[in-house]
Amino acid sequence: MAEDLVSTDTAPWADTSTFIPTFPRSATATERNYAQEMRELIDMTTQGRYTSASAAQEIVNYLREHDPDLLHGWLDAQAVHFVRVAISNRDHSARAYNRTAASRSVFRKAAEDFDNGDEAPLRSNFLDEVYVIEAGVRMPLRQMTSVELSFVADDFGRSAKESLWREAFLRALAKKCGTRTVEQVFDEETIAKLWISVAKD
Protein backbone atom coordinates (compact mmCIF):
# COMPACT_ATOMS: atom_id res chain seq x y z
CA MET A 1 0.00 0.00 0.00
CA ALA A 2 1.24 3.48 -0.82
CA GLU A 3 2.45 5.70 1.98
CA ASP A 4 -0.09 8.26 3.22
CA LEU A 5 0.46 11.72 1.76
CA VAL A 6 -0.59 13.44 4.97
CA SER A 7 0.17 11.95 8.37
CA THR A 8 -2.82 12.08 10.70
CA ASP A 9 -0.38 12.73 13.54
CA THR A 10 0.68 16.07 12.07
CA ALA A 11 -2.49 16.88 10.17
CA PRO A 12 -5.63 15.60 11.93
CA TRP A 13 -7.79 17.39 9.37
CA ALA A 14 -6.58 15.14 6.57
CA ASP A 15 -8.59 12.31 5.04
CA THR A 16 -6.77 9.12 5.95
CA SER A 17 -7.82 7.58 2.63
CA THR A 18 -5.62 10.07 0.73
CA PHE A 19 -2.48 8.49 -0.65
CA ILE A 20 0.69 9.67 -2.29
CA PRO A 21 -0.02 10.16 -6.00
CA THR A 22 2.22 8.42 -8.47
CA PHE A 23 2.70 10.68 -11.48
CA PRO A 24 4.21 9.29 -14.69
CA ARG A 25 7.75 10.57 -15.06
CA SER A 26 8.83 11.94 -18.42
CA ALA A 27 12.17 11.12 -19.97
CA THR A 28 13.43 14.62 -19.22
CA ALA A 29 12.42 17.07 -16.54
CA THR A 30 11.53 19.72 -19.11
CA GLU A 31 8.71 17.51 -20.39
CA ARG A 32 6.90 17.45 -17.04
CA ASN A 33 3.74 19.46 -16.59
CA TYR A 34 4.61 20.96 -13.21
CA ALA A 35 1.42 23.00 -12.95
CA GLN A 36 -0.85 20.01 -13.57
CA GLU A 37 1.05 17.68 -11.25
CA MET A 38 1.06 20.23 -8.44
CA ARG A 39 -2.63 20.96 -8.91
CA GLU A 40 -3.43 17.24 -8.63
CA LEU A 41 -1.31 16.98 -5.49
CA ILE A 42 -3.01 20.01 -3.94
CA ASP A 43 -6.46 18.68 -4.81
CA MET A 44 -5.69 15.33 -3.21
CA THR A 45 -4.37 16.98 -0.04
CA THR A 46 -7.16 19.51 0.49
CA GLN A 47 -10.11 17.19 0.96
CA GLY A 48 -12.64 17.93 3.71
CA ARG A 49 -11.48 20.16 6.55
CA TYR A 50 -8.00 21.64 6.26
CA THR A 51 -5.96 24.77 6.77
CA SER A 52 -3.95 26.15 3.87
CA ALA A 53 -0.86 26.51 6.08
CA SER A 54 -0.96 22.89 7.24
CA ALA A 55 -1.72 21.56 3.77
CA ALA A 56 1.11 23.59 2.24
CA GLN A 57 3.57 22.36 4.87
CA GLU A 58 2.63 18.73 4.30
CA ILE A 59 2.95 19.08 0.52
CA VAL A 60 6.34 20.77 0.75
CA ASN A 61 7.61 18.18 3.26
CA TYR A 62 6.49 15.38 0.97
CA LEU A 63 8.02 16.90 -2.16
CA ARG A 64 11.33 17.70 -0.47
CA GLU A 65 11.69 14.03 0.40
CA HIS A 66 10.06 12.29 -2.54
CA ASP A 67 10.02 14.64 -5.54
CA PRO A 68 12.26 17.74 -5.24
CA ASP A 69 12.21 18.15 -9.02
CA LEU A 70 8.46 18.86 -8.94
CA LEU A 71 8.89 21.33 -6.08
CA HIS A 72 11.76 23.22 -7.70
CA GLY A 73 10.28 23.09 -11.19
CA TRP A 74 6.89 24.35 -10.04
CA LEU A 75 8.41 27.16 -7.94
CA ASP A 76 10.55 28.27 -10.88
CA ALA A 77 7.58 28.19 -13.27
CA GLN A 78 5.52 30.28 -10.81
CA ALA A 79 8.32 32.69 -9.86
CA VAL A 80 6.82 35.76 -11.57
CA HIS A 81 3.46 35.09 -9.96
CA PHE A 82 5.01 34.76 -6.49
CA VAL A 83 6.92 38.03 -6.87
CA ARG A 84 3.73 39.75 -8.04
CA VAL A 85 1.87 38.43 -4.99
CA ALA A 86 4.68 39.65 -2.74
CA ILE A 87 4.38 43.13 -4.25
CA SER A 88 0.60 43.10 -3.76
CA ASN A 89 0.98 41.93 -0.17
CA ARG A 90 3.44 44.74 0.50
CA ASP A 91 0.99 47.33 -0.87
CA HIS A 92 -1.93 45.88 1.10
CA SER A 93 0.19 45.77 4.25
CA ALA A 94 1.09 49.44 3.91
CA ARG A 95 -2.54 50.44 3.55
CA ALA A 96 -3.55 48.25 6.49
CA TYR A 97 -0.89 49.88 8.66
CA ASN A 98 -2.14 53.35 7.78
CA ARG A 99 -5.75 52.32 8.50
CA THR A 100 -4.67 51.11 11.93
CA ALA A 101 -2.63 54.22 12.58
CA ALA A 102 -5.60 56.35 11.54
CA SER A 103 -8.13 54.66 13.85
CA ARG A 104 -9.98 57.01 16.18
CA SER A 105 -8.32 55.88 19.40
CA VAL A 106 -4.81 56.02 17.90
CA PHE A 107 -5.48 59.38 16.27
CA ARG A 108 -6.87 60.79 19.52
CA LYS A 109 -3.68 59.80 21.35
CA ALA A 110 -1.55 61.24 18.53
CA ALA A 111 -3.50 64.50 18.67
CA GLU A 112 -2.88 64.73 22.40
CA ASP A 113 0.84 64.12 21.89
CA PHE A 114 0.85 66.75 19.14
CA ASP A 115 -0.73 69.27 21.50
CA ASN A 116 2.10 68.50 23.92
CA GLY A 117 4.70 69.33 21.27
CA ASP A 118 5.35 65.89 19.74
CA GLU A 119 4.69 66.03 15.99
CA ALA A 120 5.93 62.53 15.15
CA PRO A 121 2.72 60.60 16.00
CA LEU A 122 0.77 62.46 13.33
CA ARG A 123 3.17 61.53 10.55
CA SER A 124 1.95 58.87 8.15
CA ASN A 125 2.68 57.42 4.75
CA PHE A 126 -0.70 57.98 3.15
CA LEU A 127 0.79 59.75 0.13
CA ASP A 128 2.99 56.74 -0.59
CA GLU A 129 0.13 54.22 -0.48
CA VAL A 130 -0.07 52.32 -3.77
CA TYR A 131 -3.38 51.51 -5.46
CA VAL A 132 -4.31 49.54 -8.58
CA ILE A 133 -5.83 51.59 -11.38
CA GLU A 134 -6.87 50.51 -14.87
CA ALA A 135 -5.14 47.57 -16.58
CA GLY A 136 -3.48 46.53 -13.31
CA VAL A 137 -1.20 49.56 -13.24
CA ARG A 138 -0.14 50.58 -9.72
CA MET A 139 0.18 54.20 -8.71
CA PRO A 140 1.01 55.98 -5.44
CA LEU A 141 -1.69 58.21 -4.00
CA ARG A 142 0.49 61.30 -4.32
CA GLN A 143 0.43 61.09 -8.14
CA MET A 144 -3.30 60.53 -8.64
CA THR A 145 -5.75 62.93 -10.23
CA SER A 146 -9.53 62.81 -9.86
CA VAL A 147 -9.69 60.27 -12.70
CA GLU A 148 -7.53 57.69 -10.91
CA LEU A 149 -9.06 58.48 -7.52
CA SER A 150 -12.59 57.95 -8.85
CA PHE A 151 -11.59 54.67 -10.52
CA VAL A 152 -10.10 53.29 -7.30
CA ALA A 153 -13.07 54.52 -5.24
CA ASP A 154 -15.50 52.78 -7.63
CA ASP A 155 -13.47 49.59 -7.39
CA PHE A 156 -13.62 49.65 -3.59
CA GLY A 157 -17.34 50.30 -3.84
CA ARG A 158 -17.85 47.22 -6.01
CA SER A 159 -15.80 45.11 -3.60
CA ALA A 160 -17.81 46.37 -0.64
CA LYS A 161 -21.09 45.55 -2.39
CA GLU A 162 -19.87 42.05 -3.26
CA SER A 163 -18.84 41.51 0.37
CA LEU A 164 -22.35 42.48 1.50
CA TRP A 165 -23.85 40.03 -1.01
CA ARG A 166 -21.56 37.28 0.20
CA GLU A 167 -22.48 37.97 3.82
CA ALA A 168 -26.21 37.88 3.01
CA PHE A 169 -25.72 34.66 1.02
CA LEU A 170 -23.90 32.89 3.85
CA ARG A 171 -26.46 34.05 6.42
CA ALA A 172 -29.25 32.74 4.19
CA LEU A 173 -27.46 29.39 3.98
CA ALA A 174 -27.04 29.30 7.75
CA LYS A 175 -30.75 29.95 8.24
CA LYS A 176 -31.70 27.13 5.87
CA CYS A 177 -29.18 24.54 7.06
CA GLY A 178 -29.35 24.66 10.84
CA THR A 179 -27.41 21.62 12.09
CA ARG A 180 -27.23 20.04 8.63
CA THR A 181 -24.39 20.57 6.17
CA VAL A 182 -24.87 22.62 3.04
CA GLU A 183 -24.63 19.58 0.77
CA GLN A 184 -27.39 17.88 2.77
CA VAL A 185 -29.75 20.75 1.97
CA PHE A 186 -28.62 22.13 -1.38
CA ASP A 187 -27.36 20.91 -4.72
CA GLU A 188 -25.60 23.13 -7.24
CA GLU A 189 -28.85 24.20 -8.91
CA THR A 190 -30.70 25.20 -5.75
CA ILE A 191 -27.71 26.97 -4.22
CA ALA A 192 -27.23 28.95 -7.44
CA LYS A 193 -30.88 30.03 -7.26
CA LEU A 194 -30.36 31.18 -3.69
CA TRP A 195 -27.33 33.23 -4.72
CA ILE A 196 -29.31 34.89 -7.51
CA SER A 197 -32.18 35.72 -5.16
CA VAL A 198 -29.79 37.28 -2.66
CA ALA A 199 -28.03 39.29 -5.37
CA LYS A 200 -31.36 40.68 -6.56
CA ASP A 201 -32.32 41.99 -3.09
URBEL-V548563 format. One line per field, one symbol per residue. psi: psi as a letter, one per 30 degrees, with the letter a starting at -180 (. if undefined). burial: b if it has 24 or more other C-alpha atoms within 12 Angstrom, else e. A space follows every 50 residues. Layout:
psi: ???
burial: ???
//
This chain:
psi: klkkekkfefifflkfgklkkjkkkleleffkieeeeeeeeeeeehkbkl keeeeeeeeeeeeeefifeeeeeeeefgeeeeeeeeeeeeeeeeeeeeee fgleeeeeeeeeeefggjfeffkahefgkklkakggkkkleffkafeeee eeeeeeeeeeeeeeeeeeeeeeeeeeebflleffekaeeeeeeeeeeeff .
burial: eeebbbbeeebebbeeebbbbeeeeeeeeeeeebeebbeebbbbbbbeeb eeebbeebbbebbeeebebbbeebeeeeeeeeeeeeeeeebeeebeebee eeeeeeeeeeeeeeeeeeeeeeeeeeeebbbbbeeeeeeeeeeeeeebee ebeeeeeeeeeeeeeeeebeeebeeeeeeeeeeeeeeeeeeeebbeeeee e
//
